[in-house]
Amino acid sequence: MRYLRCQTTHWALRELRSGDEPQLVQYLNDPELYANTLFIPYPYTESDARDFLMLNRDLEAAHQTHFNWMITDDEDQVIGGIGLLYEHGITSHKSGFGYWLGAPFRSRGMMTEIVLTFCDLIFDQTGLTRLEAMVYTHNPASARVLEKSGFTLEGLMRHAVKKEGNYVDAWFYARLKEDAAPHFNG
């Protein structure tokens, strides 16, 4: 299976590799990321990183499709991640997706460019025609990334998830393949 990749002068999307575990632990062991994501545990340990690597390899081998990409800097060091959920099945026309960026790299506008590029890559290279994202209402920065990336707010999901015994509301966004991709201007 040929891995879908892309690269700019400042960042790249590439496959998850053995050896990425220390950077995953460094950036994912972050209470803010835990509060804003559905599947990332906290504290995030080396065991979690190894389990994620093995799960990703198993899923991709079983389904012959990509699930997760690492966002790397210009020295090929992991600084974030973006991936598909395929929660509607591997042959569905739609998939949810999620993303994260290490704390030192946030608030630079980088994530909008990455999400735009990722969507173009997925729509161009796969059969997916709809991407969906859920953003907790306490995370307006992530909602702005999606809006600047051409996603449409489709509604509010009350009590969308339960984290640590508390219900969390979320906004539900989607972008269709035929929607005109906005031009990134930083």
C-alpha positions, 0 to 999 in steps of 0.5 A: 500500500502506497502511503498518501503524503504531502510536504511543504517547506514548514511541515509534512504529513507522513505515516506513523513510524516506529521511533515516533513514540518519544515525540508522541509522549512528549506532545500528547501528555498534555491535559489540554489535548486530553480535554479537547479530544475524544480518544487521547488518554491522559497521562499519555505514556510510552505504552499508549504510544506503542499501542497506538502504533500497533493498532494503526499498523493492524488497521491499515494492514487489515483494511489496506487504507490509511487511518493516521498521519503524523504532522512533522516539522522540516526536520521530520520530527512529529509535532502533531497528528491528523487521522480518519475515524471510518466510524461509518465503515471502511467503504462509506462515502463519509468519515469523521476525522480529528487532529492535534498539534503539540503546544509549542506549535499552536496559535500560528495558523499552521493547523488551518493550512494542514486541515485544508491540505489534508481535506484536498488530499483525502478528497482527491485520493480516496472515495470519501466525499464527506468529512465530519468533525466534532468540536467541543464547545469549550474549544472555539479555536478548533472550530475556527480552524474548521470554519477557515477550512471550508467546513459548515456548522451543521448543529449543536450536539448536546451531551455529545460525550461524557468525560470524567463523569461530565457531559460535554456539548459539541458543535458538528461540522462537515465539508463535502468534496464538491464544496469549493475549498477556501484559499489559505492566506495564513 
